Amino acid sequence: MGPRKDSLDKRIAKLRAKKPVDLNHGEALLLQGIASSSLREQRIAAGKVHLD
């Protein structure tokens, strides 16, 4: 996992180095919704996906 770990470490360092940004209430709610939907369990219903 060498190169992938290095790039992840670089990305984390880059994000930590960014200056904070002020958000309004609407932007905060939008980001919260995006984050919660990305963590929601995803399922594929039987018969909905056909790979030919």
N, C-alpha and C positions, 0 to 999 in steps of 0.2 A: 504493500500500500504506500510505498515511498513517494512517488511523484504526486499522487492524489492528495496525500496528507500534507505535503509541502504547499500545494496550491490552496488547500483549505486553510492552512495556518496563515498564509499570506492574505487571503480574503478576510479572515477574522481580524488580523492586525489592521488592515485597511479600514474596515468598518469601525473598529475601536478608535482609530485616529481621526475619524470624521467629526467635525464640529456638530453640536446639537442643532436641531432645526425646530423652530416653533410651529406647531400645528394648531389649526382651529378645531373646534368640536366636531364639525362634519368630517374633516379629514381623518381625525382620530377614530371616529366610528367606522369610516370606510376601511381603514387599515385593520381595525379590530375584526371586522367582518371577513376580510380577505384571509387573515391569519386563522380565524376559527374554522372557516370552510376548508382551508388547506389541511387542517388537522383532523377533520371529520372522517370517519371511516368510510371508505369507498367500496362499493360492491358492484359486481356485474350480475344482473339478473339472468337466470337461466333462459335460454332461447332468444336473448336480445342481441348477442354478438355471434356472428357466424364468420369464421375464417375459412376461406376457400383457397 
